[in-house]
Amino acid sequence: MRKLVSIALGAAILVPAVAQAQMSDGEYCSRLSYLYRTYVGANRASGNVPEALAMCDTNPAAAIPVLERALTDAQIDLPRRN
C-alpha cells in the first residue's frame, strides 16, 4: 500500500513538471505579453514592443527576445521557461 501511495504521489509531482517543461514558444510569449500588459501597461509600450505584443500568435520566436528585454528593462522577473 505504501508503495502505491508513493508512486501516486510521485506521479502527481512529476506530471505538472513535465507539462511545464513542454511549454511552447507561443505559451511563453503569451506569458511575457501578459506580464508586460499587467505590470508595465500596453499604453506605455514603445519601440518594438507593440509589434512584439501583436506577434505572439504569429511569430513568437521573434517576439520573445523583444518582450524579455522590455520586461528586464522594467525590472520585472521573467517567468521560468523550463
N, C-alpha and C positions, 0 to 999 in steps of 0.2 A: 504494500500500500504506500509506504514512504517513497519507494522508487517511482511509482506512478505520479504521486504528487510532485516530486522533484522534477520529473520530465515535463509535466504540465506547466509548472511554474517556469521552468527554463524556456519552454516554447513561448509562453506568454511574454517573456522578456525579450527573446530574440526576434520574434515576428515584427514588432514595431521598429527594431533596429535595422532589420533587413529592408523594411519598407522605406525607411529614411535613406538608406544607402542607395536606393534606386531612384532618387529624385531626379527628374528630367530637367533639362535647361529651362523649359517653359515654366515648370513649377517654381524653380529657384528664381527665375526672373520675376514671376508674379509676386513672390515673397519680397523681393527687393523693391518692386514697384509699390507694394502695399506699405512697406516701411517708409519709403520716401514720401508718399502721399500723406501718410498719417503723421509723421514727425517733422517733415520739412514743409510739406504742402505743395500741391501741384501748381498753385498760383505763383509760387516763388521759383519755379523751375526756370533755369536759364541755360544758355549754351546748347549742348546736345541732349540735355536731359528730357525735354518734352518729346523729342523724336524717339528717344530710348524708351520712355514710358509707353509710347504707342506701339513699339516694335516687339514687345514681349510675346505677343501671339504669333507674329510672322517671322521674326528673326531674333530669337532670344540670345543666340551666341554673340551677336553684335551689340545687343542692348546691355548685357550683363556687365561688361567692364565699365561702361559709362555710369551705370547705376551704382556699382560698387564704389567707384571713385567719388561720386556725388555724396553717397552716404558716409564714406570715410571722411571726406572734407567737412561734412556736417557733424562729425564726431559721433556718429551712430554706429553701434556694433553691427557687423554683418551677421546674418544667420548662418548656422552651420550647414554646410553643403552635404557632408557625408558622402 
